[in-house]
Amino acid sequence: MLAKEHRLTKKVFRTLIADLPKNELEKALKQVQQVLKPTSKKPLQLTTKVKIKPTKEQEEILWILAENCRLVYNFALAERKKWWEKSQRLPKKKKDKENKPTYNKQSKQLPKLKEKYPRYQRNYSKTLQDALRQLEADYRSFYTLRNNGDKEAQPPGFKGKKYFTTMHYNQKGFKIEENKITFTHFYPTKETKDKVNLSFEMQGKFDFKGMKVKQITIYQIHKTKEFYLSIIYEPSTQEYQDNGIYQAIDLGVMNIVAAVNSHEGKTIIIKNKRVEKYWQPKIEEIQSKRDHCKKYSNKWHWFNDKMWKMIKKQANQRKDFQHKVSKKIVENTKANTIIIGDLNVKVMSRSLKGDKKNVKSLHRNMQSSGSLGRFARFLTYKAEKRGKIVIRFSERGTSKSCCYCMNKENRLLSERTISCDCGLVIKRDTNGAVNILQRFFTLLALSQKRLVVRQRLLKDFREKFFRDTQPNVKRKFLQKRSWADSQEIKS
């Protein structure tokens, strides 16, 4: 029986990667190479959000400096749009590439701009440069989305005067002393000695001693008029070492985590905290009352402020839950390698014309699930701090295939328990996690040369998991199957 079981793994190998197109297969193989040959990565950068309370004088100065950044951004954007209107209809060879506005060309114009308009001399130079750098990043993001087939992507737009323009201090222009941070500025002029200092006390326990602070951003939340600092720094991390223990995680809306480990075959399921089910009816009720008031009246503002407080609290509860779950997973697992599915949440939550009511409800639940992509990012950086890595690759077809006999069926989303003809009875999310782990072993095998190493990990895992957790599986059912497809996979 064991011989037949081992022969099945050859078929399992091919079935697990049959759903992956060539581009996704190549991308997945590159991800798996991180386990075999760990390369030196860029240092980990984390962001901390700090609330500040500026005085009236400090707030006036911040608005003046932010207005200068807004004007630089808008003028640079107007220059790019003029060039595009002139050259968009021309062929590539005839386009005036020499006069095409870029970050380097526009940043070199800043000294002349300061001489002509002295108001821009009030800003520290890094803030104006980063305004142009942000414009360059916005255009790159726009072109990337369009090249990836997102036709709804729009180019950057002009910044409005009502909103506080975010200011970036990149590596210089600030000082951090214990819980106090000071920013450089030259308002009203450089020669003024009695100017107001932009010094703020950071509320909370923050200690950046021994850490390299890369950037500090000053921004305001428009709804609440509160000012915050976003501090990007490099924490100390541990080096990654492959200990031969792996954990696969299937992310979902109902169950945020369905995980299985390789060394013991144990599974765990963590239900998603659906805070929107509590808050959404209350938010809709307040929104309905607000819409029945005269717009911008005192009563309208009262309901509007109450509604946004509820939305903020809902978002905070959801984010707090994701932080706690990701921390719990990283700390409690012995695996140094965590494998998750690479979900495109933006596509999954998009409703299309002709969708039925239940499909639209699913898309809405996907949007309200707290951004599974954000949870994956939380898991990634928490793992990297502890010397672990998170690998992402496509989970296409993992819910359709039985994780034991590889029989494929189109199953409804309401079918939360899978009952296969081979006798396997397993939860849908756990089945997906097992298939993700088996696909990882397959890709890991394809990246190695020795055939024995290829099969060993997958065989050992199947032997532990199915014999311990699935005693009712019909093994005779597998012996009667045709083994014509049980040929070795060529690397």
N, C-alpha and C positions, 0 to 999 in steps of 0.2 A: 504493500500500500504506500509506503514511503517513496518507493521508486516512482510510482505513478504521480504522487503528489509533487515530487521534484520536477518531473517532466512537465507538469502543468505550469510551473513558473516560467518556462520559455514562452508559452502562449500568453501568460500574464504580462510578460515584458513587452510583447508587441502590442497587446490590447491597450495598455496604459498610455502609450504614446501615439496611438493611431489617430486620436482626435486632434492632435496638435499640428497646425500648419508648419511649414518649414521655418518661417520667420519666428514664430513663437518657440519652436523647438531649439533653434539656434540661440535665442535669447535665454531660454531656460538652462541650456548647457553652460552658457557663460556665468550664470548665477551659481551653478553647482561648482564651478571651478574655484570659487572662493573657499570651499571646504578642502579641496585637494591641495591648492597652492595659494594660501593666504597672502595677499599683496598688501603693501603699505598703503593705507588709506589716508585721506585728508583728516586732520584732527577734528574731533567731534565739536560742534558748536551748538550751544543751547541758548535759549532766550528766556529771560525773566521779566515779568510785567510788574512795574512798581508804580504806585499811585503817588502823585505829588500835589501839593496845595499851594500854588503861587499866589502872591499878593496881587492887588489891583495894578500896581506899577509893573510888576513882573509880567502879569498877563498882557498888559498893553505892549510891552517890549516883544513878547513872544508873537503876538499877532502882527506886529510890524515886520519882524524878521521872516515870519511865515509868508507874508504878502510878497516880499521880495522873491522868495523861492517860487511862489506861484507864478509871478510874472515871468521869471526866467524859463520856467517849464512851458508856459503858454506860448511865449515868443519862439522858443526852439521848436515847439510842435507846429506852429504856423509856418515856420521856414521849411520844415519837412513836407508839410502838405502842399505848399506852393511848388516845391520841386516835383512832387508826385503828380500834380495836375498837369504840369508841362510835359512830363516824360512817360506817363502811363500808356499812352497810345503809340508811342514809338517802339520799334523793335529793340531787342536787347543790345544789339551792336551800336545803335545810334543814340542810346541813352547817355545823357551827360553824367557819367560816373565820377568825373573829376570834381564837379560841383555838388555832388550828392552830400547832404548834411549827415554827418556822423558825430558820435560823442567826442572824438578827438578834435575834430575841426571846430565844433561849437564850444568846447571847453577852452580852446585857445583864444576865443573871442572875449572871454570874461574880463581880462585886464583892460582891454579897450572900453568895454561896457562900463566898468567902474570909473574910468576917467571921464567918460561922457556923462554918466548919470551917477553922481556921488551917493545917492541913496543906497546903492548896492554895496558900498564900502562898509556899511553897518554890520553886514553879515560876516561870520567867519567863513573863509574861502571854501572849506569842505562842504558846507551846507548847500552852496550854489552848485558846486561840482556834482554832488550827489543828486541834485534835482535833475540835472542832465543825464546822469547815469540811470536814474529811475525811468526816465523817458526811453532810453535805449533798451532797458529791460522790458518795458511794456510792449515795445515794438517786436522784440524777439519772441515774447510770449504769444503775441498775436500771429506772427508768421508761423510759429511752431504749431499752433492749433489749426490754422488753415491748411498747412501741409499734411497734418494728420487726418484731414477730412472733416473738420468741424466747420461747417458752412455758416453757423450762427455766430462765430467769433467776430468781434467788432474791433476796429483800430482804436487806439487811445483817443480820449476826448479832452477838451479843455477843462481846467479846474475852475470851479465856481468861487466867487468872492465870499460867499456866506460860510464856507467850510474852512476850517483850519488846515492849512497845508502841512503835511508831515515833514519834519526836518531831521536829517541824518547827520550825525557827527561820527565820521569814520576814523577811528584810531586816535585822532588828535582833536583838540578843541575842548577837552573836558578833563576834570580832575576828580578822583574819588578818594575821599579821606573818611574811613570808617563808614558811618551812615550818612555822610554828606557828599553831595555831588555838585560841582560848579562848572558852568559852561562859559565859553569865551564869546564875547560879542563887542561891538564898537558903536553902540548907540548912546548918545546922538552922533558923536564923532570919535575918532581914535584919540584925539588930544584931551577929551573930557576926563578929568580925574575923579569927580564925584558922581560917576555913573552908577546906576543900580546894578548890583550883582545878581546874576542868575544862579543863585545857590539854593538847593532844595534838600530837605531832609527826607531820606528814604524810609518809609514806614514799613516795619517788619524786620525780621532777622536776615540781613544780607551781609555776607562776608566775601569779598572778592580778592582777599589777600592770596598771593601766589597764583592767581588766575589772570590770563591775558584777555582783557576786554577789547573786543574787535570793533564794536559799533554801539552807539546809543541813539535811539530814535525818540523824538518828542512828538506826541500826537494827542489829539483831543477826540473824545467820543461826542459826536454832535448832539445826540438825544439828551444826554445827561450833563453836557458841558464840563465834564471832568477831564483833567490832564493826566497823562500817564507817560512813563518812560519804558521803552523796550530795550533791554540791555542784552547784547549778544556777547557771550564769553566762551572760553575753551576750558572745560573741566578736565580733571585727570581721569584717565580710563585705563582699563586692564587689557593685556594682549590676549588675542583669541587663540585657543588651542582646541583642536578637534579631539574630544574624549570618546568618540564612538557612540554617543547617546544622542538621539534625535527626537524631536517632538513636532508633530504636524497639527495645525490648527485650521479648522474650517470656520470662517466668519459668516454670520448671518444676522437677520433682523430679529427673529424670535429668540434664538440663542446666540448671544454675541460671540461665544467661544464654544467649540466642540473640539476637544484635543485628544490625541492618543500619543503615547510614548513608545519608543522602539525597544527598550531593554526589558520591560515588564509587560507591555501590551495593555496597560491600564488606560482607561478613558475618563474624561471629565467633561461635564457640560455646565456652562454658566449662562443662566437666563439673562436676557437684556432687560435693563431697567427702563421700562417704557414710560418715562415721565410725561411724554406728550399726551398720554391718555388722561392724565389728571389735569394738566394745564390747558390743553387745547379747548375743551368746552368753556372754561372760564375766560380764556382769551377771546374766543368768538363771541361770547355774551357781552363782554366789555366793548369789543369792537362794534358790535351791532348798536349798542347804546350811544357810542361816540358818533357813529354815522347818522344817527337821527337828530343830532344837535347841529346848530348852526356852525359852519366851519370856522375854526380859529376863535370861537367864543371861549369864555372862561370855563364853561362846563365841558366844551369840546377838549380843551387842554387838560382838564382834570382827568377825563377818561383816557385821553391819549397817554398821559404820563403813567397812569395806573397800568395800562396795557403793556407799555414797554418795560415796566418793572417786572411784570409777569414773564414776559419773553426773556428778559435777562436772567431771571431766576431759573427758568426752565433750562436755558443753555448752560448755566453754571452747574446745575445738578447733573446734567448729562455728561458734561466734561469731567466733573469730579468722579463720577462713577467709572468712566473710561480710564482715568489715571489710576484709580485703586485696583481695577481688574488687571491692567497691564503690569503694574508693579507686583501684584500677587503672583502672576504667571511667571515672570522672570525670576523672582526670588525663590519660588517653590519648586522649580523644575531643575533636575540634575543635568539636563541636556544643554550643551553649549551651542547647539545649532537648532534653530526654530524655523519651521517651514510653514508659510501661509500662502493662501491664494492671492494672486495679483488681480484684485477687483477694480473694474472701471466704474466707480460709483456714479460718475456723472452720466454715463450712458445708461446704466441700470435704472436711474431715477427719472429718466426723461420719458414723458408720455408722448405717444404718437397718435396721429389721426386714425380713428376707427377702433381704438382700444376699447374693450368692454369696461364696465364699471368696476369689476373686481380687479382688472389689470391696473386701472388708474389708481385704485386704492392701494395696490401693492407698490406702485411708484411713489405714492405719497408716504407710505410707511418707510420706504427706502430713504427718502429725504429726511424723515423724522427720526431715523434710527441713530442719529448722533454722528453721522459721517464715519462709516467704517474705514475710510481712508485715513482719517485723523487717528483712529484707534491703532491702525497699523503703524503710523508714524510714532505714536507714543511707545508702542512695543519695541520698535526698532532702536530708538535712542536709549531707552532704559536697558535694553539688552547690551548695547555697545558699551555702556558705562561699566558693566560687570564682566566684560571680556567675552561676550556672546555675540552671535550674528543672527540676523533674520534674513532668510532667503525668500524671495517672492517669485513665483512663476504661475503660468496659467492653470486654472482649475477647470478648464473646459471639459465637460462630460463626466466629471467625477460623481455627480449626483444621479446620473442615469445608469451607471454600471454597478452591478453587484460586486462588492469588494472581494468576494470569494471566487465565484465561477466566471466573473466578467461578462455575465449576460446583460445586455442593454435593453432598457425599456423606457419609453417616454412616460414619466410619472408626473402626476399633478402635484402642485405645491401643497395641496391640502393633505397629501399622503405623507405623514410625518414618520411612519414606521414602514420599513421595507421588508416584505416577505417574498423571498425568491423560491423558485422551484427546487433549488438545491438544498432547501431547509434552513437557509440563513434568515434570521429574524433580528433586525438591527435598526436603530434609530437613523433617520435620514441624514442628520448632520454628522453623526459618528461615522456613517458609511463614507461620507465625503472626506472626512479627515483621514480615514484609513487609505482611501484611494490617493489622496495627496501624498501621504508618506510612501506608499508603494511606487508612485510615479517618481518621487525623489530618489528612491533606491535604484529605479530603472535608469534615470539620468546619470546618477552617480556611477552606475555600472558601465554605461556607454562612454564615460570619460576615462575609463581605465582599460588596460591592455589585457590583463589576465582574465580568462573566462571563469576561473574558480572564484575570484574576488567578485566578479559580476553577480554571480548567483547567490553567494553566501548570505549577504545581508537580507535580501528579500525572502529567501527560504527560511532563515531563522525567525524573522518577524512573523511570517505566516504561521509557522509551527507554534509559536508562543501564543499568538493572539487567538487564532481560531480554535485550537485545541483546548484552551483554557476558558474562553468566553462563549464559544459556540458548540456545546456538546451535541446539539441536535442536527448538525449538518450531515447530510446524506453523502457519505464518502463513496458509496457504491455508485451514486449518481454520476460522479466524476469519472469513474473507471469506464462507464459505458460510453463516454463521449469520444468523438473522433480525435485522434492525435495527429492528423495530417498537417496541421499548422504548427506543430511543436518543433520548429527548426530553430537553430541557433541564430541569434541576431548578429549581424556583421557590424563591427564598430565603424 
